[in-house]
Amino acid sequence: MIEKLNNIVKIKSGVFAKSDANPDLHYIQSTDFNKQRNWNKTLNPILANSSKFSSHILNAGDILFVAKGRDFFAVVYDGMFKPAVASTTFLVLQVQDKSCVPEYLAWYLNHPQTQTLLWSLAKGSAIPSISKSIIEQIEIPIPELSKQITILELHKLQMKEKRIHKQIGKLRQEYINELTYKSIQ
């Protein structure tokens, strides 16, 4: 089954805010993620929670889609830092259709073929962006849940394999460096 994104998710914009005294609310920004799209640091609250943020509080399973900048990507908010709101760099996608796993949707949005499509639809040259109206029209194949889970498991194994290859390369380099250094002593 293929669905337009706006048929399976509710899309909200992130909020613009400045840091406050006595903060108790996390403000998630794209700089809080490393190149592997993992949290790159411990996030500290910088906003004071108030009623103006109530409709923007993130829930576990919300997808944070970076829609502005040089790297469009999606991550699933796991609730690690809460309460939290997303900055205006993000579009927040809340899956409404139980036949779609949020992690699958994030995987699909991060897939190289989808990324090529997103870049072809991006507007602006100084700061490229994907508008809410554009992303709503993206068509998403929604396989049955078991296939979504299988795809996600395969993706996790692929990421693990990349990490292992990187570690092997580093160890090989250290070994050769040590071996060549010892050969001249």
Helices and strands as residue ranges (DSSP letters): E 2-4, H 5-8, E 9-13, E 26-28, G 30-32, G 51-56, E 63-66, E 73-76, E 84-86, E 90-95, H 102-110, H 112-121, H 132-136, E 139-141, H 145-183
